[in-house]
Amino acid sequence: MRQMLRQQLQELSSLIWKMGDSDQLIMGSYYQVYKTCTQPKCRCQQGQKHGPFPALSWSVDGKKRMVMVRQEDAAMVARKAAAYRQFQKNLTAMRRLMGSIDELIVKIRSLLLQEYQ
């Protein structure tokens, strides 16, 4: 069990360093949007929409937000949104690992614990 604990602590340390070395983050999902306009004879009214246009969406308190991204910022926003997604995955893995480490420590304690008589 101690060996398992040591291995999990090393994994935890590795995750923490990865998270600390992360690029700058932008919360949200980067994607491409196709739109229709209001002109009645436009090609988009027959299904050939305008775009793609870069966009970023995220949720705050259960409400979805979206903002259009300037074309010159698209690559930067895509990179930072991807870094955010990876950071979140690492955070989830870290929390799961911490729960597993806690369980191992409790088991080790129960094996080592003696009653004084």
C-alpha positions in Angstrom: 0.0 0.0 0.0 2.9 2.4 0.7 4.2 1.8 -2.7 0.8 2.6 -4.2 0.7 5.7 -2.1 4.2 6.8 -3.2 3.2 6.3 -6.9 0.0 8.3 -6.5 1.8 11.1 -4.7 4.3 11.2 -7.7 1.3 11.4 -10.1 -0.2 14.2 -8.0 3.0 16.1 -8.0 3.3 15.7 -11.8 -0.2 17.0 -12.3 0.4 20.0 -10.0 3.6 20.9 -11.9 1.7 20.6 -15.2 -1.0 22.9 -14.0 1.5 25.4 -12.6 3.3 25.5 -16.0 0.2 26.0 -18.0 -0.2 28.8 -20.6 -2.5 31.7 -20.0 -6.1 30.5 -19.9 -9.4 31.8 -21.4 -12.5 30.2 -19.9 -14.8 28.8 -22.6 -15.0 26.8 -25.8 -13.6 28.2 -29.0 -15.5 27.2 -32.2 -16.7 28.5 -35.6 -20.1 30.0 -36.1 -22.1 30.2 -39.3 -24.8 33.0 -39.5 -27.8 34.1 -41.5 -28.5 37.8 -42.2 -31.7 39.7 -42.5 -31.6 40.4 -46.3 -34.4 38.4 -47.9 -32.7 37.6 -51.2 -29.3 36.7 -49.6 -27.8 33.2 -50.3 -27.9 32.5 -46.5 -31.7 32.5 -46.6 -31.5 29.4 -48.9 -29.2 27.6 -46.5 -25.7 28.8 -47.6 -24.8 30.6 -44.4 -22.1 33.3 -43.9 -19.0 32.3 -42.1 -17.2 30.7 -40.5 -16.7 33.3 -37.8 -14.7 32.6 -34.6 -16.6 32.6 -31.4 -16.1 31.8 -27.7 -18.8 30.4 -25.4 -18.9 29.6 -21.7 -21.4 29.2 -18.8 -21.8 31.4 -15.8 -24.2 30.4 -13.1 -25.9 28.0 -15.6 -26.4 30.7 -18.2 -24.6 30.3 -21.5 -22.6 33.3 -22.8 -21.1 33.8 -26.2 -18.9 36.4 -27.7 -17.6 36.8 -31.2 -13.8 36.8 -31.5 -11.9 39.2 -33.7 -10.2 37.4 -36.6 -6.8 38.7 -35.5 -7.3 37.2 -32.0 -8.7 33.8 -33.2 -5.4 31.8 -33.0 -4.6 33.2 -29.5 -8.1 32.6 -28.2 -8.2 29.1 -29.6 -4.8 28.3 -27.9 -5.8 29.8 -24.5 -9.2 28.1 -24.6 -7.5 24.7 -25.3 -5.1 25.4 -22.4 -8.2 26.0 -20.2 -9.7 22.8 -21.2 -6.5 20.9 -20.5 -6.2 22.6 -17.1 -9.7 21.6 -16.2 -9.0 18.0 -17.2 -5.9 18.0 -15.0 -7.9 19.5 -12.1 -10.5 16.8 -12.4 -7.7 14.1 -12.4 -6.0 15.8 -9.4 -9.2 15.8 -7.4 -9.9 12.1 -8.2 -6.3 11.2 -7.3 -6.5 13.1 -4.0 -9.6 11.1 -3.0 -7.7 7.9 -3.8 -4.7 9.1 -1.8 -7.1 9.8 1.2 -8.6 6.3 1.0 -5.1 4.8 1.0 -4.0 6.8 4.0 -7.1 5.7 5.9 -6.4 2.1 5.1 -2.7 2.4 6.1 -3.8 4.0 9.4 -6.2 1.2 10.1 -3.4 -1.4 9.5 -1.0 0.5 11.8 -3.4 1.4 14.5 -3.2 -0.5 17.8 -5.3 -0.3 20.9 -3.4 0.2 24.1 -4.4 -2.4 26.7 
